């Protein structure tokens, strides 16, 4: 493994590569929200937040009691307002996608309504509409340019959940009292040079959206790493940042995220673990099919939602996903492809919103890029990528995280998942050993889609709602 050429190539498969001091992998939003709150409470100089969705009513630690007198509120909006007012030297900027009304209606007209929450605040809240039609999908939080979070999570009222994903949880409450569905998410938090780089990325996005240039200030005196959060690894020599940015006016397209996916698929030797909100990219599916046709190619394991929560996603993303899964099953001559959908103990669908890719325990990728056309060249995306030989501390940390991540769906710890994988000799074999005997109570259910109907075939053939870039955004015949 040590003789393999590096996959992270600045200018091709990533923007830049930096050494990282500390890194932690946060499974599910309860961990992310708690760590983000802890870091923001330590902020001295700046907080920069990029998001796709944002609701100031989002509770960060709903299992904690009411705030004691003098403490900051738990809702993200009042918390940021309080920090901005009580710490005059702290500059807070929040940049959120200006989503169209058809999407905002289902979110109680947030994030647009959030502007009113910050009207009289020193905090600067802006909506980003710089790219017509495309989503600003990067999810990045940077504190003092010293600690940064990146992944798939937004500060929204329907995101909080724990790794247990219980059928019902009184803490999973929307502001109007109704319980929201179980949801799975993954984030990475880093410090040092990668955090400073993500600060640069966030400032450039802010400049592009608002015209304001924000200089990097002096470093804070303290350490905003979340108190009590133990890093999963320290001193990793190689962490890459991979982006997607659409071509716009004189700005050339950036397609590092898609290029890295294709490179990882081509380079995988033992396995490729894919966990994603969507699976709708014919280009990526074709690359996987070619590897499955090889007699000694890698195992490929896909984890996605059994069904997307919105009608629009079910029409534009689930139908193409089902078509691609059927194609991969047909191309799987050697029995190395499996697709699973996670469920709670009682059989409720767990919404998979994470974007994780692990290759051979050599590469770990966590970010915002989905496995669809949009994330390859139309929407803005940002992923963090660790690369190291398997026989290094970083490789061991990737393996432990992979075992923990898959095991949490099954209700087992990482050690038991690792033992099952070693005994079975494959990821899918381990899942079947631990889960198949549960029958109707399975936690990871094999996804065996039926052929889609006429509408599904039409959407899949023309990739409707899923452009590859601005050049075909309103010309679906170019995707056919």
N, C-alpha and C positions, 0 to 999 in steps of 0.2 A: 504494500500500500504506500510506503514512503517514496517509491519511485514514480508514482503517478504525477503528471504535471498539475500545477494548481488550476482549479476551475475559476477562481476569482481573478479576472483580468481587467484592471481599470480601463475604462473606455469601451469595453466590450460587454462583459457580464456583470460589471459593477461600476459605480461612480468612483469609489476610492476604497482603499484598504487601510485600516488603522489597527494598532495594538490596543487591547482592552485591559483595564486593570481588574474590574469586577464585572460579572454578568450574572443575572438571575433570570430564570424562566418561570413565568407566572401563569399557572393553570387556573383559568376561570376568573371572572371579573371581580369576585369578592377579594381575591388576592391583589388584583391590579388596582382597584379603587382604594383599598387600604394602603398599599404602598405609595400610590400617587398622592394621597392625602398627606401621608407622613413626610414625603419629600417636599411638597408645597409648603407645609408648615415650617420647614427649615429654610425656605427661600429667603435670600437677602437682596439679590440684584435683579433677577428677571425670571419670569415664567412665560414660556412660549407654548401655545397649544394650537395644533392643527387638527381638524376633525372633519368628518363627513356629516355627522349628526351631533346635535348638542341640545340638551334640555337642562336649564339651570335648576330644576327641581330634583335632579338626580341625587339620591342618597348614596353616600360613599360607604358608610359602615352602618347599615340598617339594623344590625344585631346589637349595636352599642346603645346604651341608654341615652336619655336626653342630655344635651351638653350641660356641663356644670357651669355655674356663673363665671363669666369672663373667658370661656373657651370659644373657639370659632365654631360656626354652625357646621352641620354635616352635609347639607345640600351644596352641590358644587357652585351654584351661582352666588348664594350668600357667603360661602367660604371665600371665593375669589374677591368679592366685593369687600369683605372684611379685611382681607390681607392688603388690598390696594389702599384702603383708607387708613389702616393703622400703621402701615409701613411706607411712608412717603418715598423712600428711596427704592422701593420695589416696583419695577415696571412689569405690567401684566398685559399681554396681547393674546387675544383669542381670535383665530381665523377659521371660519366654518363655511362649508359649501353652501351656496345660495340655492338650495334644492327647489325644483319647480313645485307649484301649488299642488299638483296631483299627488306628490309624495308628502308635502307638508300637512295636508288635510288629515292624514292618518296619524300625525304626530302632534295634534292639537295646535297646529300652525307654528310649531317650533321647527327649526331654529330661528325663524324670522321674529317671532314674538320675544325672543331673548334679548333683542336690542333694547326693549323697554326696561329690562332688569338692570341694565348698565348705563342708562341714559345720563344719570347724574353721578357716575362713578369715575374715579381716575383710570379705571381699567379701560382698555381699548378693545372693543368687540367689533369685528367686521365680518361681513359676508363676502365670500369669494365667488365672483361670477366671471373670472377672466377668460375662461374657455367655454364658448357657447356650446351647450349640449353635453359636454363631457362632465363627469363627476370629479370633484376634488376628493380623492378617496384616501389620501395619506392620513394616518393617525399617529401623531408624534406629540409628545410632551417633553419639554426641555426645561430644567430647573438650574438656573445660575450657570448654564453652559458646562455644568459639572456632572449632572446625572440626566439621563434621557430614557424615555419609554417609547417603544415602537411595537406595533402589532396590528391586530384587527379591531381593537376595542374603542368604542366611543362612549362619551359620558351621556348616556341616554337612559330613560326611566325603565326600559324593558330589558336591560342587559345584565343586571346583577344575578349571580348564581354561584354556588359552591361546587367543588368537584364531586360531591355526593349526588348532585342532580336529583333531589327527592321528587316524588310525584307532586307533592304540594309543600309549599314553604310560605309561611306568613310574611317572611321578609321580602319575597318576590312580589311586591305590591306596586301597582301603578298609582299615580297621585289621586285618582278617583276611586281607589279601593280594590279594583279587580286584580286578581293574580295573573301575572304574565307567565308564559311558557318557560320550561327549563331551557337554558342556553349555554353553549360551550364556547369558550374564547381562550386565546393564548397571547401573551405579551412577553417581550424581553425588556429588561432594564439593564443599562450599561453605564459606566462612568468613564472618565478620562477622555482620550482623543475622540472616540466615536461620539460621545455626548457633545463635544464641541463641534464636530462635523454636522450633527443633526441640528445644532443651533444655527449653523450657517445655512442649511437647507431651509429651515423655518423662516429665517430672515429674508432669504431670497423669495420664498413664496409670499411673504408679507409685502415686500417691495413690488413684486409683480402684480399683486392684487390691489394695493393701495397707493403706490407711488412713493411711499415713505421708506427711506433707507435707515435701518436701525443698526447703529454700530455695536460691536461687541464691547461690553463694559469690563471694568476691572473684576477679577474673580472675587467671590465672596470669601469671607474669613473662615467660615465653617464648612462642614461636609454634609450636603443634602441627601446623602444615601439614606434610604428609609431605615429608621431605627428598628432593630429587631429582625431585619430581612437578611438572611444568610445567603451569600452568593453561591451559585452552583459551580462556578469556576473563577479562578483568578489568574491573571497574567497570561491570557490567551494572546498569542502573537499575531493572529490574523482574524480580523472581523471586517467583512465587506458591507457596503451599503449599495443596494441595487434599487433602481428607480424606473418608473415609467412616467414620461411627460409627452403629451401630444405636440406635434408641430403646430406652431401658431405664429403668424406673421413671419418675423425673421428668426424665430426661435426654432431650431431643428428638433426633430423628434428624438426622444430618448427611449430605447426599448431594452434596457438592461435586464429588467425583470423576466421578460419572455426569453431572452437569449440565455439567461442563467438556467431557467427551467429546461430548455432544450439541451443545454450542456450537461446538466445533472442527469437527465434521462439517458443521454448517450454514454455517460461515464460510469453509470451504476454497474457494479459487479455482483453484489449479493442481493440487495433489496432497495426498493424505493417506497418509502412510506409517505402517502399524500393525504392530508387532512385539510378540507377546504369547504367553503360555503357553496361553491359552484364547481361544476366540471362540464364545460361547454365549449372548449377550444378544439376544433378539428385538427389544428396544427399540432398541438401537444398530444392529442389522442393518436394521431398517425405515428408520431415518434415513439410512443409507448408500444403501439402495435408492432412496429418493426423490431423492438427489443423482445417482445413476447414470442415472435416467430423464430428467434435464435434458439438453438438447442441448449445452450448454456447461458442464456440471458438471465437477468435479475428477476426476483419476485417483485410484484407490484401490488401494493395494498392501498385501497382508497377508502376513506371514511368521509361520508357526506350525510346531510340530513335526509331522512326518509322522504320528506316533503317540505318544500319551502313554505314559509308562513304567509306570503302574500300571493294574491292571484297573479299579479304581473310576473313575479319570479317563477311561479309554477308554469306559466305559459311560455316565458322566454328562456328560462334556464333549466327547468326540470325536464321538459320534453327533449331538448338537445342532449342533456345528460343521459337520459335513458337510451337514446339512440346510440350514443358513443359507448356506453357500457355494453350494449348488445354487440357492437362491432368488436370491442376488445375481447369479449367472451368468445366470439367466433374466431378471432385471430389467436387465441390462447391455446396453441397446439400442445403445450407441455404442462398445462395446469398450474400456471404461476400467477394468475390474476384473480383477485377477489375484491369485492366492493361490499362495504358494510354500512348500515345506518344504526346509530345508537338510540337506545330507548331507556327509560327509567325502569325501576323494578316493576311498576304497575303497567308498563307498556306505553307510556306517553312518549311522543316524539321529542327527542332532544335536538334543538336547533343547533346545527354546527355552523358557527360563524368564524372560526379560526382559519388561518392560512399558514399551514406548517408543511414543510417538506424535509425529510431526513433521508440522506443517501449514505448507505453503508456505514453508518455511525462515523462517517468522515465529514459530512456536511450537514449542518442544521440551519434551517432557514425559517424565520418567523417574521411576518409582516402583514401587509394589507393587500397584496396582489392575489387576486382570484385566478382560478384556472379557466378563464374565459377570454374572449377576444378583447373586451374592453380594457382589461388589466394589462394586456400586452402592448397596446399602443394608443388608447383613447383617453382613459382616465389617468389621473396622477396617482402613483403608488410609491411605496417605500418599504423595503424589506431589509432586515439585518441578517447577516449570513456568517456563521462560524465555519471555518474549514481547518482541519488538522488531520494528520494520520491517526488511525484508530488506536495505535499503541502509545498514545500520549495522554496526559491528563485531560486535555480538551476532548479527545476522542472518547475517553471514559465517561466524561460528563455528558456528552451527547448520548451515549448508550444508556446511562442511567435515566436521562430525561425521557428517552423513547420508551423505556420499560414502564416508567411512571405514567406517561401519557396514555399509552394503550391500556395499561392496567386499570387506570381510573375509570374507564368506560365499563369495565367488567366488575368493578368493586373489589379489586385485589391490589396489593401494594406492588411496588416495582420489583422487589426481590422475588416474589412468587411469579410475576410475569416473566422475569429473566430466566427462572428455572424452567418454566413451561416452554419458553422459546428454545432454550438449549436442548431440552428433551425432544421437542418436535422437529427441530431443524428448520423451522420457518415461522414467520410471523402469523400467517393464517392458521398453520397447524397448532400453534400455541393458543390462539383464540378458540379454536374448535375444542381443544382439550379442556379449556376452562369454562366454556360457555355452552357447548352443544347439548350437554346432559340436562340443561335447564328447560329444554323444550320450549313451551310457549312463554317462558319467563326469561328468554334470552335477552342479554343486554346489547349485544352487537348482532344485528339481524342481517343475514346475507341479502344484498340488494339484487333482485332478479326481475328487472322491469319487463312489463309486457310491451308489445309493439304499440307505439303511440297512434292516436287516431289521425284523421285527415289534417286537422288544425296543427297537431303536434309535428306531423311530417312537414307541413308547409313552413312552420316556424324554424324547424331544424334545418331544412334545405336552404332557406334564405338567411338564416342566422339573424332573425328579426330581433331588434332591441339589443344587439350585441355587435356593434361596429368594431372594426379592427383599427380604425384611426379616423381623423377628420376627413380624409379623402373619400371614405365610403360611408360617412355618418348618415347621409341622406340618400345614399345610392346603394341599396341592399343588393342590387344585381351584380355589383362588383365583388360581393362575398360569395356568390352562388358557385 
